[in-house]
Amino acid sequence: MDINQGLVQKLIDEQFPEWSHLPIKPVQYSGHDNRTYHLGDEMAVRLPSHPAYEPQVQKEAKWLPYLAQHLSLPITEPLVKGHPSPLFPLDWSINKWVKGATLFHSEVHKQTIARELASFLSELYEIDAREGPPAGTHNFYRGGNLSVYHEETQAALRKLKQDVHVDTCHEIWEQARSSHWNKSPVWIHGDVAPGNLIASDGHLVGVIDFGTMGVGDPASDLTIAWTYFNKDSRQIFKNALQLDEDTWDRARGWALWKALITFHDDNNTVKQFARSTYQALLSDDKL
């Protein structure tokens, strides 16, 4: 989608003229699924970057107020929902700005964040999930069966046979696929990544971007164990969550899949992120 600051201004003028006087500027680090802009000091405008991400807007508007009641940390708070128009053909949203900086741009102790994130996820997993949306195309199967990405993973391994330890990757992958979540579905965030975790004064103070949330297996939420944490903080994270070993095996599979399919990404940041994740998995393939 061709999204720019001028478009955002026109959408505000068209649908929320009471905020037309507020300054608009892009956030320093926007995500992949959405393009995000500051609206004044207290709000954020989020526009899906592709029609595939539009269902996230409706889902967040419906479920985030419910989840927020049960969580001790601030999360994305939808304020209003914008509607499709000749200017922009998709639903979009204005949310309350969560103050702080992402983990990518914060000075923190990873051990502290490991404990605080585990506490947040434990709260999330305790919320009644009986009416929540099960894994599917709306969240790219987060919380569902990892095998949905089996063929993609095998294709990536064939392509990367000169770059990765294929036998070790197969072992991690098959171990991940050998079990399933056999408890009641739980709420999942769907993209627990440093860019979606907000810190201030060395502590976790907020969690944003619930577009891939759903209910199901929490394993896909745990990939941050290898994408961000080091050995010590990873162990703290694991101990605090107290999930079974099969779930951690599946989490390793989710982390491996994402690393493999982005191993040669055109974006250097994504590519380096993938390779550091891969190295973390190989150096610590069993927690």
Secondary structure, 3 states (H helix, E strand, C coil): CCCCHHHHHHHHHHHCHHHCCCCEEECCCCCCCEEEEEECCCEEEEEECCHHHCHHHHHHHHHHHHHHCCCCCCECEEEEEECCCCCCCCCEEEEECCCCEEHHHCCCCHHHHHHHHHHHHHHHHHCCCCCCCECCHHHCCCCCCHHHHHHHHHHHHHHCCCCCCHHHHHHHHHHHHCCCCCCCCEEECCCCCHHHEEEECCEEEEECCCCCCEEECHHHHHCHHHHCCCHHHHHHHHHHHCCCHHHHHHHHHHHHHHHHHCCCCCCHHHHHHHHHHHHHHHHCCCC
